[in-house]
Amino acid sequence: MNIWTNEALKIIKLLLGNSGQASDIEIAVCLAAAIFSAMIVLRWIGKAFGATMADNGRALTVVGTGLLLALAAVIAFNIYLAPTIKNALLIKWAPIASSSIILIAIVAPMTCLLLKMKYFPAIFASLLSIGAAAGIVILVHGGFGAIKEGDKGFKKTKERTETVNDLITK
């Protein structure tokens, strides 16, 4: 079980665009923002496409289940199949392919059932919610980066000010 959690954390850090430098708070905030934004966009797009039962709970169920199933498929591939495959191109594209299969075979029909909408609008709504989640992750991650860089700049300015004050007082 430990290998699954380590692989899940590695994949989540990779998806967040920071394979090692992200803090736990940054990972949690980015993941929560991504799930929340995907849920909101799925609900909005679902209502725009005429989904009669698009509410927050059902949208969260679809997003959460889809995320867990896609993550489990990618983790299983990385643990069990990737070490035996010699083709680097297949290893590179397999996570996208497995996530796409999960979207087409499980998430879209579940969206049809839970939100009461048609199949192709469900796929389109799911893709838009994934895009929104990716955009939010980019913005939140950029915000954390700006805060880190601003803190470094503030420290440099503070050191320069102290140096100037020391020179003036001497």
C-alpha positions as CSV (number, residue, x, y, z in Angstrom):
1,M,0.0,0.0,0.0
2,N,2.9,2.3,0.7
3,I,4.1,2.1,-2.9
4,W,0.6,3.2,-4.1
5,T,0.6,6.3,-1.8
6,N,4.2,7.2,-2.8
7,E,3.3,6.9,-6.5
8,A,0.1,8.9,-6.0
9,L,2.0,11.7,-4.3
10,K,4.6,11.6,-7.1
11,I,1.9,11.9,-9.8
12,I,0.0,14.7,-8.0
13,K,3.3,16.7,-7.6
14,L,4.0,16.1,-11.3
15,L,0.5,17.2,-12.3
16,L,0.9,20.4,-10.2
17,G,4.0,21.2,-12.2
18,N,6.5,20.9,-9.4
19,S,8.1,17.6,-9.0
20,G,9.8,18.1,-5.7
21,Q,9.8,21.7,-4.7
22,A,6.2,22.1,-3.7
23,S,5.3,22.2,0.0
24,D,2.5,20.1,1.4
25,I,0.3,23.2,1.9
26,E,0.8,24.2,-1.8
27,I,-0.1,20.7,-2.9
28,A,-3.3,20.7,-0.7
29,V,-4.4,24.1,-1.8
30,C,-3.8,23.4,-5.5
31,L,-5.6,20.1,-5.3
32,A,-8.6,21.5,-3.4
33,A,-8.8,24.5,-5.8
34,A,-8.7,22.1,-8.8
35,I,-11.4,19.9,-7.5
36,F,-13.6,22.8,-6.5
37,S,-13.2,24.6,-9.8
38,A,-13.9,21.4,-11.8
39,M,-17.0,20.8,-9.7
40,I,-18.3,24.4,-10.3
41,V,-17.5,24.3,-14.0
42,L,-19.1,20.9,-14.5
43,R,-22.2,22.1,-12.7
44,W,-22.4,25.3,-14.8
45,I,-21.7,23.6,-18.1
46,G,-24.2,20.9,-17.2
47,K,-26.9,23.4,-16.5
48,A,-26.1,25.2,-19.8
49,F,-26.4,21.9,-21.7
50,G,-29.8,21.2,-20.0
51,A,-28.8,18.8,-17.2
52,T,-31.8,18.6,-15.0
53,M,-30.0,17.4,-11.9
54,A,-26.7,19.4,-12.0
55,D,-26.0,20.3,-8.4
56,N,-22.9,20.6,-6.3
57,G,-23.1,17.2,-4.7
58,R,-23.6,15.3,-7.9
59,A,-20.9,17.3,-9.7
60,L,-18.5,16.7,-6.8
61,T,-19.3,12.9,-7.0
62,V,-18.5,12.8,-10.7
63,V,-15.3,14.9,-10.3
64,G,-14.1,12.9,-7.3
65,T,-14.8,9.5,-8.7
66,G,-13.2,10.4,-12.1
67,L,-10.1,11.8,-10.3
68,L,-9.7,8.7,-8.2
69,L,-10.3,6.3,-11.0
70,A,-7.9,8.1,-13.4
71,L,-5.3,8.3,-10.6
72,A,-5.7,4.6,-9.8
73,A,-5.3,3.7,-13.5
74,V,-2.1,5.7,-13.9
75,I,-0.7,4.4,-10.6
76,A,-1.4,0.8,-11.6
77,F,0.3,1.3,-15.0
78,N,3.3,3.0,-13.4
79,I,3.8,0.2,-10.8
80,Y,2.9,-2.9,-12.8
81,L,3.3,-2.3,-16.5
82,A,5.8,0.5,-17.0
83,P,8.8,-1.5,-15.7
84,T,8.2,-4.3,-18.2
85,I,7.7,-2.0,-21.3
86,K,10.7,-1.0,-23.2
87,N,9.0,1.5,-25.6
88,A,9.6,5.0,-24.1
89,L,6.9,6.5,-26.3
90,L,4.3,4.1,-25.0
91,I,5.3,4.8,-21.4
92,K,5.1,8.6,-22.1
93,W,1.6,8.5,-23.6
94,A,0.0,5.6,-21.6
95,P,-1.2,7.8,-18.6
96,I,-3.1,10.1,-21.0
97,A,-4.5,7.2,-22.9
98,S,-5.7,5.4,-19.7
99,S,-7.2,8.7,-18.3
100,S,-9.0,9.2,-21.6
101,I,-10.4,5.7,-21.5
102,I,-11.6,6.3,-17.9
103,L,-13.3,9.5,-19.1
104,I,-15.0,7.9,-22.1
105,A,-16.0,4.6,-20.5
106,I,-16.8,5.6,-16.9
107,V,-16.9,9.3,-16.2
108,A,-19.1,10.3,-19.1
109,P,-21.8,7.6,-18.5
110,M,-21.7,8.4,-14.8
111,T,-22.2,12.1,-15.6
112,C,-25.1,11.1,-17.9
113,L,-26.7,9.2,-15.1
114,L,-26.1,11.5,-12.2
115,L,-26.6,14.9,-13.9
116,K,-29.2,13.7,-16.4
117,M,-27.6,14.9,-19.6
118,K,-26.7,13.4,-22.9
119,Y,-23.4,11.5,-23.6
120,F,-21.5,14.0,-25.9
121,P,-22.4,17.1,-23.9
122,A,-21.3,15.1,-20.8
123,I,-17.9,14.5,-22.4
124,F,-17.6,18.1,-23.5
125,A,-18.6,19.3,-20.0
126,S,-16.0,17.0,-18.4
127,L,-13.3,18.2,-20.7
128,L,-14.1,21.8,-20.0
129,S,-14.1,21.1,-16.2
130,I,-10.7,19.4,-16.6
131,G,-9.4,22.5,-18.5
132,A,-10.8,24.8,-15.8
133,A,-9.1,22.8,-13.1
134,A,-5.8,22.9,-15.0
135,G,-6.2,26.7,-15.4
136,I,-6.9,27.2,-11.7
137,V,-3.9,25.0,-10.8
138,I,-1.7,27.2,-13.0
139,L,-3.0,30.3,-11.3
140,V,-2.7,29.0,-7.8
141,H,0.8,27.6,-8.4
142,G,1.8,31.0,-10.0
143,G,0.4,32.8,-6.9
144,F,2.6,30.6,-4.6
145,G,5.6,31.3,-6.9
146,A,4.9,35.0,-6.8
147,I,4.7,35.0,-3.0
148,K,8.0,33.1,-2.8
149,E,9.7,35.5,-5.2
150,G,8.2,38.5,-3.4
151,D,9.5,37.2,-0.1
152,K,13.0,36.8,-1.5
153,G,12.9,40.3,-3.0
154,F,11.7,41.7,0.4
155,K,14.6,40.1,2.2
156,K,17.1,41.6,-0.3
157,T,15.5,45.0,0.1
158,K,15.6,44.7,3.9
159,E,19.3,43.7,3.8
160,R,20.1,46.6,1.6
161,T,18.3,49.0,3.9
162,E,20.1,47.7,6.9
163,T,23.4,48.0,5.0
164,V,22.7,51.6,4.1
165,N,21.6,52.4,7.7
166,D,24.8,50.9,9.0
167,L,26.8,53.0,6.6
168,I,25.0,56.2,7.6
169,T,25.4,55.6,11.4
170,K,29.1,54.9,11.1
